[in-house]
Amino acid sequence: MVNLKARIVVGAPMTHQTLSLRFPEPQCRPGEAPTFGHIRIPAAGLLPKPPIDATADEMAPFTRGLLRVLDDEGSALGAWNPQLPAETLRRGLRAMMLTRAYDARMLRVQRQGKTSFYMQSTGEEAVAVAQAFALNADDMCFPSYRQQGLLIARGWSLVDMMCQVYNNSGDRMKGRQLPVFYSAKEAGFFSISGNLGTQYPQAVGWAMASALKDDTRIAAAWVGDGTTAEGDFHYALTFAAVYQVPVILNVVNNQWAISSFQGIAGGELTTFAARALGYGLPGLRVDGNDFLAVYAATDWAARRARANLGPTLIELFTYRAAAHSSSDDPSGYRPAGEAESWPLGDPITRLKGHLIRLNEWTEEQHATLEEELKEVVLAAAKEAES
């Protein structure tokens, strides 16, 4: 037997290689042509639909793929197609369009100096609206600040939301919160916090309490890709896994935090959905601009939670088309026109195309509804400003 230790000369100088660090950089910067060539977009309808009691190991392929139902032509394909009635799809389309109209109006009044701050959800409307449709009305939501579509999909008052943005005499928060940090217990909408990571452990704790009380309600929480780098994210996943908590934990990967891209949080090394596997949890990576895929994934996770099979981590792969907030200038860190190059398109346009393909909608109906919703928002704004 060779004595390997004998080959080591004590005190002999070792060859030193200069050490270096890796600094993640986005694919392109301002002044460059936007590109998403590094993103692999699989065809719609490829992934099978597992049973709700699938193990984390069995769900591993779903954390690295991309769950898609709608193809580029607007057809719904595959086992994940939720087969929603056309009327439900029209209601979903209306809620997304109303969310966008509301956002546009509130950003406008911020620019007019009527409120200090606003945050739009442009391009991410399917995340909140489709998930609201898949959850029960009394399930508790712990949102981040781009889920105003949850309130709108649940039929909450636009006037109430606007009063909170204005911090006026009708503000139920009495000016104690920043604009867009809504809170509505009656709508199952937990107070938004600027420290978004806290929503995860609070959602897990609420869902634990629901189970301890023999309740039937589950919880859902949302954070952005940047928040996954915070400790609260990992604390929550540990508790959720250990106690098999009835909660849905959503990561809205919209590619950009306030000014840093998702690679800073480790998004280039693996998917955010894959982080579930280290905790023994199932994960799903979903096309966040596909209303049907978002609904189907959320419905699957909700059924799992209600059957006492534990939590699910869902990564919603989407794009923040607008600025981070009214005080942000994205031209300082990403190329102009990048939003238009996003390969997964616009959630409203895609659902509209699907309904038209089903002969359940027309361009004329769409244009008429757009104008109607602008009037709805304008009337609410006048009331709130009064």
C-alpha positions as CSV (number, residue, x, y, z in Angstrom):
1,M,0.0,0.0,0.0
2,V,1.3,3.4,-1.0
3,N,1.8,5.8,2.0
4,L,0.3,9.0,0.6
5,K,1.2,11.0,3.8
6,A,4.9,10.3,3.1
7,R,4.7,12.4,-0.1
8,I,3.7,15.5,1.8
9,V,6.7,17.6,2.8
10,V,5.8,19.6,5.9
11,G,6.4,23.2,5.5
12,A,6.9,23.0,1.7
13,P,5.6,26.1,-0.1
14,M,2.3,25.6,-2.0
15,T,1.5,27.1,-5.4
16,H,-0.9,29.9,-4.8
17,Q,-3.5,30.9,-7.4
18,T,-4.9,34.3,-7.3
19,L,-8.5,34.2,-5.9
20,S,-11.4,35.9,-7.5
21,L,-15.1,36.5,-7.0
22,R,-18.0,36.2,-9.5
23,F,-20.1,39.3,-9.9
24,P,-23.4,38.5,-11.6
25,E,-24.3,40.8,-14.5
26,P,-27.5,41.1,-16.5
27,Q,-27.5,40.1,-20.1
28,C,-27.7,43.7,-21.3
29,R,-27.5,47.2,-19.9
30,P,-28.9,50.6,-20.9
31,G,-27.8,51.5,-24.4
32,E,-27.6,47.9,-25.5
33,A,-30.2,45.9,-27.5
34,P,-32.4,43.9,-25.1
35,T,-32.1,40.1,-25.4
36,F,-33.7,37.1,-23.8
37,G,-31.9,34.5,-25.8
38,H,-30.6,32.9,-22.6
39,I,-34.1,32.0,-21.5
40,R,-35.4,28.6,-22.6
41,I,-39.1,28.6,-23.3
42,P,-40.6,25.1,-23.6
43,A,-43.7,24.4,-25.7
44,A,-47.0,24.7,-24.0
45,G,-48.7,21.5,-22.7
46,L,-45.6,19.4,-22.3
47,L,-45.6,18.8,-18.5
48,P,-47.8,16.1,-17.1
49,K,-50.0,16.8,-14.1
50,P,-49.0,14.8,-11.0
51,P,-51.3,13.8,-8.2
52,I,-51.5,16.3,-5.3
53,D,-49.7,13.8,-3.0
54,A,-46.6,13.8,-5.2
55,T,-43.3,13.9,-3.3
56,A,-40.7,16.6,-3.5
57,D,-38.4,14.3,-5.5
58,E,-41.2,13.5,-7.9
59,M,-41.8,17.2,-8.4
60,A,-38.1,18.0,-9.2
61,P,-38.7,18.2,-13.0
62,F,-41.4,20.8,-12.4
63,T,-39.0,23.1,-10.6
64,R,-36.7,23.3,-13.6
65,G,-39.2,23.3,-16.4
66,L,-41.9,25.8,-17.1
67,L,-45.6,25.0,-16.7
68,R,-47.4,26.5,-19.7
69,V,-51.0,26.0,-20.9
70,L,-51.5,28.7,-23.6
71,D,-49.4,28.4,-26.7
72,D,-48.3,31.2,-29.0
73,E,-51.6,30.9,-31.0
74,G,-53.8,31.1,-28.0
75,S,-54.8,27.5,-27.7
76,A,-54.9,25.7,-24.3
77,L,-52.9,22.5,-24.3
78,G,-52.0,19.7,-22.0
79,A,-53.0,18.0,-18.8
80,W,-52.8,21.2,-16.8
81,N,-55.5,23.0,-18.8
82,P,-58.1,23.8,-16.0
83,Q,-61.0,23.7,-18.5
84,L,-62.5,26.9,-17.1
85,P,-65.8,28.1,-18.5
86,A,-65.7,31.0,-20.9
87,E,-67.6,33.2,-18.4
88,T,-64.9,32.6,-15.8
89,L,-62.2,33.5,-18.4
90,R,-64.1,36.7,-19.3
91,R,-64.3,37.7,-15.6
92,G,-60.6,37.0,-15.3
93,L,-59.9,39.2,-18.3
94,R,-62.0,42.0,-16.9
95,A,-60.3,41.8,-13.5
96,M,-56.9,42.1,-15.1
97,M,-58.0,44.9,-17.4
98,L,-59.5,46.8,-14.4
99,T,-56.3,46.3,-12.4
100,R,-54.3,47.8,-15.3
101,A,-56.7,50.7,-15.7
102,Y,-56.6,51.4,-11.9
103,D,-52.8,51.3,-12.0
104,A,-52.7,53.8,-14.9
105,R,-55.0,56.2,-13.2
106,M,-53.2,56.1,-9.9
107,L,-49.8,56.6,-11.5
108,R,-51.3,59.6,-13.3
109,V,-52.6,61.2,-10.1
110,Q,-49.2,60.6,-8.5
111,R,-47.6,62.5,-11.3
112,Q,-50.1,65.3,-10.7
113,G,-48.9,65.5,-7.1
114,K,-52.2,64.2,-5.6
115,T,-50.3,61.4,-3.8
116,S,-46.7,60.8,-2.9
117,F,-46.0,57.3,-4.2
118,Y,-47.4,54.5,-6.4
119,M,-46.4,51.0,-7.6
120,Q,-47.9,49.4,-10.7
121,S,-48.3,45.7,-11.5
122,T,-48.1,46.2,-15.3
123,G,-47.4,42.9,-17.0
124,E,-48.0,40.9,-13.8
125,E,-51.8,41.1,-13.6
126,A,-52.3,37.3,-14.2
127,V,-50.3,36.5,-11.0
128,A,-52.7,38.1,-8.6
129,V,-56.0,37.7,-10.5
130,A,-55.6,34.1,-11.6
131,Q,-54.5,33.1,-8.1
132,A,-57.4,35.0,-6.5
133,F,-59.7,33.0,-8.8
134,A,-58.1,29.7,-7.7
135,L,-58.2,30.4,-4.0
136,N,-61.3,30.5,-1.9
137,A,-62.7,33.9,-1.0
138,D,-61.9,33.5,2.7
139,D,-58.4,32.2,2.3
140,M,-55.9,34.6,3.8
141,C,-53.5,36.4,1.5
142,F,-50.1,37.9,2.6
143,P,-49.3,39.9,-0.5
144,S,-46.3,42.0,-1.6
145,Y,-46.9,45.4,-3.2
146,R,-47.8,44.3,-6.7
147,Q,-50.9,42.1,-5.8
148,Q,-53.6,44.8,-5.9
149,G,-55.3,42.5,-8.4
150,L,-56.2,40.2,-5.5
151,L,-58.4,42.9,-4.0
152,I,-59.9,43.8,-7.4
153,A,-60.5,40.1,-8.3
154,R,-62.3,39.7,-5.0
155,G,-64.6,42.7,-5.8
156,W,-63.1,45.1,-3.3
157,S,-64.0,48.7,-3.5
158,L,-61.8,50.8,-5.7
159,V,-62.8,53.9,-3.7
160,D,-61.5,52.2,-0.5
161,M,-58.2,51.4,-2.3
162,M,-57.8,54.9,-3.6
163,C,-58.5,56.5,-0.2
164,Q,-55.6,54.4,1.2
165,V,-53.3,55.7,-1.6
166,Y,-54.4,59.2,-1.0
167,N,-54.1,58.8,2.8
168,N,-57.3,61.0,3.0
169,S,-60.1,61.0,5.5
170,G,-61.6,57.8,4.0
171,D,-58.3,55.9,4.5
172,R,-59.0,52.9,6.8
173,M,-55.3,53.0,7.7
174,K,-55.6,56.6,8.9
175,G,-52.4,57.5,7.1
176,R,-50.3,55.0,9.1
177,Q,-49.2,53.2,5.9
178,L,-47.4,54.2,2.7
179,P,-49.6,54.5,-0.3
180,V,-50.3,51.0,-2.0
181,F,-49.7,49.3,1.4
182,Y,-53.3,48.1,1.5
183,S,-54.9,46.2,4.3
184,A,-58.4,44.7,4.3
185,K,-59.2,42.0,6.8
186,E,-62.7,41.5,5.3
187,A,-61.2,40.7,1.9
188,G,-58.6,38.3,3.4
189,F,-55.8,40.7,2.5
190,F,-53.1,41.0,5.2
191,S,-51.4,44.4,5.7
192,I,-48.5,44.9,3.2
193,S,-45.1,45.6,4.8
194,G,-42.2,47.4,3.2
195,N,-40.0,44.5,4.6
196,L,-41.6,42.0,2.3
197,G,-39.8,38.9,3.6
198,T,-41.9,39.1,6.8
199,Q,-45.0,38.1,4.8
200,Y,-43.7,34.5,4.5
201,P,-43.3,33.6,8.2
202,Q,-46.5,35.4,9.0
203,A,-48.4,33.4,6.4
204,V,-46.9,30.2,7.7
205,G,-47.8,31.1,11.3
206,W,-51.4,32.1,10.3
207,A,-51.8,28.8,8.4
208,M,-50.4,26.9,11.4
209,A,-53.0,28.6,13.6
210,S,-55.8,27.8,11.1
211,A,-54.8,24.1,11.3
212,L,-54.6,24.2,15.1
213,K,-58.1,25.7,15.3
214,D,-59.5,22.9,13.0
215,D,-60.3,25.6,10.5
216,T,-60.6,25.0,6.7
217,R,-58.9,28.2,5.4
218,I,-55.4,28.1,3.9
219,A,-52.9,30.9,3.5
220,A,-50.9,32.2,0.5
221,A,-48.0,34.6,0.5
222,W,-46.1,36.5,-2.2
223,V,-42.5,37.8,-2.3
224,G,-40.3,38.9,-5.2
225,D,-37.1,37.2,-6.5
226,G,-34.9,39.6,-4.5
227,T,-36.6,38.7,-1.2
228,T,-35.6,35.0,-1.6
229,A,-32.1,36.1,-0.5
230,E,-33.4,37.2,2.9
231,G,-33.5,35.1,6.0
232,D,-37.3,35.3,6.5
233,F,-37.7,33.3,3.3
234,H,-35.7,30.4,4.6
235,Y,-37.1,30.5,8.1
236,A,-40.6,30.2,6.6
237,L,-39.7,27.3,4.4
238,T,-38.2,25.4,7.3
239,F,-41.3,25.8,9.5
240,A,-43.6,25.1,6.5
241,A,-41.8,21.8,5.7
242,V,-41.3,20.6,9.3
243,Y,-45.0,21.1,10.3
244,Q,-46.5,20.4,6.8
245,V,-48.3,23.7,7.0
246,P,-51.3,24.4,4.7
247,V,-49.8,27.3,2.9
248,I,-48.9,28.3,-0.7
249,L,-45.6,30.3,-0.9
250,N,-45.3,32.3,-4.1
251,V,-42.1,33.8,-5.6
252,V,-42.9,36.4,-8.2
253,N,-39.8,36.3,-10.4
254,N,-40.3,39.4,-12.4
255,Q,-36.6,39.6,-13.3
256,W,-35.8,42.8,-11.5
257,A,-35.7,44.0,-7.9
258,I,-35.7,47.8,-7.5
259,S,-32.5,48.1,-9.5
260,S,-30.8,44.7,-9.4
261,F,-31.6,41.8,-11.6
262,Q,-32.6,38.4,-10.3
263,G,-29.1,36.9,-10.7
264,I,-28.1,38.9,-7.6
265,A,-30.5,36.6,-5.6
266,G,-29.0,33.5,-7.2
267,G,-31.5,33.2,-10.0
268,E,-28.8,32.4,-12.6
269,L,-27.5,29.4,-10.6
270,T,-30.8,27.6,-10.4
271,T,-34.5,28.3,-10.4
272,F,-36.2,29.8,-7.4
273,A,-38.7,26.9,-7.5
274,A,-35.8,24.5,-7.1
275,R,-35.1,25.9,-3.7
276,A,-38.1,24.0,-2.4
277,L,-36.3,20.7,-2.9
278,G,-33.7,21.4,-0.3
279,Y,-36.5,21.6,2.3
280,G,-38.3,18.5,1.1
281,L,-41.1,20.6,-0.5
282,P,-42.7,20.3,-3.9
283,G,-42.0,23.2,-6.3
284,L,-43.6,24.5,-9.4
285,R,-42.2,26.9,-12.0
286,V,-45.0,28.5,-13.9
287,D,-45.4,30.9,-16.8
288,G,-46.6,33.9,-14.9
289,N,-48.1,35.6,-17.9
290,D,-50.3,32.6,-18.7
291,F,-53.6,33.0,-16.8
292,L,-54.6,29.4,-17.2
293,A,-51.2,28.0,-16.1
294,V,-51.2,30.3,-13.0
295,Y,-54.7,29.2,-12.1
296,A,-53.9,25.5,-12.6
297,A,-50.8,25.6,-10.5
298,T,-52.5,27.5,-7.7
299,D,-55.5,25.2,-7.7
300,W,-53.2,22.2,-7.5
301,A,-51.3,23.7,-4.6
302,A,-54.5,24.7,-2.8
303,R,-56.0,21.2,-3.2
304,R,-52.8,19.8,-1.7
305,A,-52.9,22.1,1.2
306,R,-56.6,21.4,1.9
307,A,-55.9,17.7,1.9
308,N,-53.3,18.1,4.7
309,L,-50.5,17.3,2.3
310,G,-48.4,20.3,3.1
311,P,-47.1,23.5,1.4
312,T,-46.0,24.2,-2.1
313,L,-43.5,26.7,-3.4
314,I,-44.5,28.3,-6.7
315,E,-42.2,30.4,-8.9
316,L,-44.2,32.7,-11.1
317,F,-41.9,33.5,-14.1
318,T,-42.9,37.0,-15.3
319,Y,-41.6,40.4,-16.1
320,R,-41.9,43.8,-14.4
321,A,-42.9,45.9,-17.4
322,A,-43.2,49.2,-15.5
323,A,-40.8,50.9,-13.1
324,H,-40.3,49.5,-9.7
325,S,-42.3,52.4,-8.3
326,S,-43.1,56.0,-9.2
327,S,-39.7,57.0,-7.7
328,D,-37.7,54.6,-9.8
329,D,-36.2,55.2,-13.3
330,P,-35.5,51.8,-14.9
331,S,-33.7,53.4,-17.8
332,G,-30.7,53.6,-15.4
333,Y,-30.3,49.9,-15.2
334,R,-32.1,48.1,-18.1
335,P,-32.3,48.7,-21.8
336,A,-35.2,50.7,-23.3
337,G,-37.8,48.5,-24.9
338,E,-36.8,45.4,-22.9
339,A,-40.4,44.9,-21.7
340,E,-41.6,44.7,-25.3
341,S,-39.0,41.9,-26.0
342,W,-40.2,39.7,-23.1
343,P,-40.8,36.3,-24.8
344,L,-43.8,35.3,-22.7
345,G,-45.8,38.3,-23.9
346,D,-48.5,40.2,-22.1
347,P,-51.0,38.4,-19.8
348,I,-54.0,40.4,-20.9
349,T,-53.2,40.1,-24.6
350,R,-52.7,36.3,-24.3
351,L,-56.0,35.7,-22.5
352,K,-57.9,37.9,-24.9
353,G,-56.4,35.9,-27.8
354,H,-57.5,32.7,-26.2
355,L,-61.0,33.9,-25.8
356,I,-61.1,35.1,-29.4
357,R,-59.8,31.7,-30.5
358,L,-62.7,30.1,-28.6
359,N,-65.2,32.5,-30.4
360,E,-66.1,33.9,-26.9
361,W,-64.7,37.4,-27.4
362,T,-64.0,40.0,-30.1
363,E,-61.7,42.9,-30.6
364,E,-64.7,45.2,-30.5
365,Q,-65.9,43.8,-27.2
366,H,-62.4,44.2,-25.8
367,A,-62.2,47.9,-26.9
368,T,-65.6,48.6,-25.5
369,L,-64.7,47.0,-22.2
370,E,-61.5,49.1,-22.0
371,E,-63.4,52.3,-22.3
372,E,-66.0,51.1,-19.8
373,L,-63.3,50.3,-17.2
374,K,-61.7,53.6,-17.7
375,E,-65.0,55.3,-16.8
376,V,-65.4,53.0,-13.8
377,V,-62.0,54.0,-12.5
378,L,-62.6,57.7,-13.2
379,A,-65.8,57.6,-11.3
380,A,-64.1,55.9,-8.3
381,A,-61.3,58.5,-8.4
382,K,-63.8,61.4,-8.3
383,E,-65.5,59.9,-5.3
384,A,-62.2,59.2,-3.5
385,E,-60.9,62.7,-4.2
386,S,-64.1,64.2,-2.8
